[in-house]
C-alpha cells in the first residue's frame, strides 16, 4: 500500500482511519495517539469523532519518524517541523555532536566488555590464540571469578598497581609484627590480618574464605615461598591469625568454606 493509492480511491475525502494510517506508515496506533497528545500530528475528527488522517498528515508523520530515528525527542521534533532550515541546521548539528559523544561512550563500553569477556573466559596475553590462565583453571568455576574479572576490567593499570602496593604494605607490616615477636592472636596482629583480608581486592573475601586462602599460603609452595622470603614461618603464623580472626567473627575454621 502506497500513500498515493491509499488516497486515490473512494472515501479519500474523508481521510484515513487510525487503523489505515497505522498500516500505511508502520506506526502503531498507540504511538499515533501519543504523538497526537504531544502535539506532533493533528488528525481531524469526523462526525462520529473518529480520527481522520489526510495526506498532509502522512507527509508530516514521515518527517516525525525520520527525526525520531535520529534520536530527537518530541519537543525537539515539534520545533524542527515548524522552523526554517537555517534554524533547524543548528539543532541538527547539535544532535550530531551529541550522537558522536554517545558513540564514543558506547565504544569505550564495548572495549570494557571485550576486556571483561576475555578475563571471564580466563584468557591471558595478547596472542592470537590466548591461553587459559592458571588462576582460571583453579578459580574459574567460582562465583568470585566473575567479580574478579569485573574489577580488573574496570580498574586502570595505575589503580591495580595501587592495590598491589597496599597488599604489599600490609604483608610487610605483618612480617615486621612477627619479627618483633608479636603473637598471632594479639589485637594488633588481628587488626593487620583484617587489613590483609580487605587488601585482597580482586573480589570480596569473607573471613571464611580468608581461612581457605590462609591454608593455601601454607600448602602451596609458591605462596609459602613468597611469605618465607618476607619472614621465616610467616605463612603458618598468618594462618593462626586468620583462623583466630575467623573465630572472632563466629566462624569455625574447621568448617570454613568458599562462599
N, C-alpha and C positions, 0 to 999 in steps of 0.2 A: 504494500500500500504506500502510495506517494502522497505528498501534500497536494499536488495538483489534482490527482484523481479523486482524492477524498472530497475536495471542494468543488469538483466539476459536475457532480451528479445531482439527482433530485434531493431536495432538502438542504442544499448548500447555503441557502439564505438564512436558515436557522442555525447554522454553525454545527460544530461537533459536540457530542456529549462528552462527559468526562471519561467514559469508557473508551470512546473512539479516540479521544486525544491521547490517552494512555497507550493505546495500541499503536497509534501512528508514531509517537515520539519515543516510546520505550520508557517513559517516566511513569512511575507508579501513581495510582490515584491518591494515595496518602501524601506523596511528595507534591503533587499538584495542589492539593488542598493547603499544604503547609506553605508553599510558595505564594499562594493567594493570601494567606494570613500575613505573610511577611511583606506584602505589597509589591511583589515582583511581577505578578500577572493579574489581569483584571478581566476575567470572563464575564460576559453579560448574563443576565438572568432572564429566562423565558417566562411565559405566562404561568407556568407551574413552579416557578422559582428554581428550575433546573439550570445548571451551568451550561453555557454555550460558548464554545471557543471558535473564534473566527481565524481567518488566515493570518492576520497580523499577530494574533496570539501565538500561532505556531512559530512564526519567524522570531518573535521575542523569546519564546521558550528555547529555541535552538541556541540563542545567544547566552541565555542563562546556563544551559547545560555546558556550553563551552567554557564559560568563566568558572563554573563550579569545578570542572575537571582541572582547572589551573590553580585550584586551592583558595579561591576567593570566598568570603563569607557573604551572607545575604545582604548585609549593609553595604559592603563594597560593590556587590553586583548591581544593586539598585542604583548606586551612584554612577557606575560605569554605563549603565543602559541609558541614562538620561543626560550624560555630559558629552561635550565635543571632544574630538580626537586629541588636541593638544593637552587638555586636562587629563584625559584618560591615559595618555602616554606616561605621565608621571606615576600614576598608580600602577600601571603595567610594569614599569621599570623597577618600582619599589617591590612589587611582588616577585619579580625575577631575582632580586637580591635576597629576599627572604627565603626563596626556594633554594638558592645556592647555599645559603647558610645551613639549611636543613640537610642538604645533600652532603655537606662536609661532616655534619654531626652523624649522619647515617653511615658514612664511610668509616668514621672512627669507631662507631658501634660495631660495624661489620668486622673491622680489624680486631677488635677486642673479642668478638665472638669466635673468630678464627683461632685466636690465641687460646681462648678458653676451651674450645673443642679439642685442639691439639693437646693441651695439658690434661684434659679429662680423659683423653684416649691414651695417655701415658707416653706420648711421643716426645722425643728429645733430639736436640741438634737441629741443624738446618739442611740435612741431607735430603736428596730427592726421595729416598726410601727411609724415613725415620724409623728408629728402633724404639722398642718399649723400654722405659727406664726401669732400673732395679726397684726403685721405690714403688712404681706402679705394680710390678709383679707381687710386691708384698702387701700393698695397701689399696690397690686399685678397686677391689670389690667392696670396700668400706664406704659408708655414707660420708665420712670425713674427706675422702679423696676429692669429691666434687667441691667441697668447701675450700680445700687447699688450692684447687685449680682456679676457683673464683678469686681468691685473694691474690694469688700470684699473677693472674691476668689483669687485675685491677690496680696493682701497685707498681710504681715506676722502679727502675733499677736502683735509683738513689734511695727510695723508701725501703726496698728489700735489703740494701746494704745497712741501712739504719737499724732494721730489725735484727740482722745478724750481729751488729755491733752491740746491741742491747743484750742479746743472749750471751755473747762472749764476755761482756762485763759482769753479768750475773754469775757465770761459771767461774770467772776469775775471783769474785768475792767468795764464792763457796770454797774454792781451793785455798784461799787465804784463811778462811774460818777454820778449815780442817788443820792447816799448817799451824795455826795458833793453839790448837788443842781443844777447840770448842766441841762439845758433844753434839752429835747429830740430832738429839732430841731437845736441844736448848731452844729458847724462844727466838734468839737471833737467827739461828740456822733455819728454823721453821719459817721465819719471815722470808729468808732468802730462797727457800725451797718454793714458797708460794710465788715469789717473783719469777723464779725459773719456770714454773708451770705456765705463768702468764706470758713469759717471753717466748714460749713455743708458739709463735704467731701464725703458723701455717694453717691451723684450724683451732677451734675451741677445744682445749684439753681440760677435761674434768679431773678431779682428784683420783677417781678410779682409773681413768686412762693413764694418768701420770704414773701410777703403780706399774702398769703394764710396760710403759716406756722405761721406767727405772730398772725393771728386771732385764729389759733388752740391753740397757747400758752395761750391765754386768755380764750377760750371756754372749752378746755379740762381740767378737774380738776387736772389731774396728772401733766400736763405741768405747769399749773398755780401754783400748789403747789411747784413744783421744783423752779420756779423763785421767788415765795414769800419767800421761805426759804433763798434765796440769798439776797433779799432786798424786803421789803413790797412794793407792787404796781409795781414791776419791769416788769411784763408781759405787762400791759397796757401801761406803759411808753415806753417799747421797740416797741410796736405796733405803737405808734405815730411816733417814729423814723423811723421805717421800711416804713411806708406809706409816710413819708417826703422824704426818700431816693428814693422811687419809683417815686414820682412826679419829683424829680430832674433828673430821668432817662427817663422822658417823659411818664410815666405810670400813668393812673388814677386809684387809689386804688379801686374805686367803680366798675371798670370793670376788675380788676385783675383776671387772670385765671391761671390754672395749665397748663403750656406749655409743 
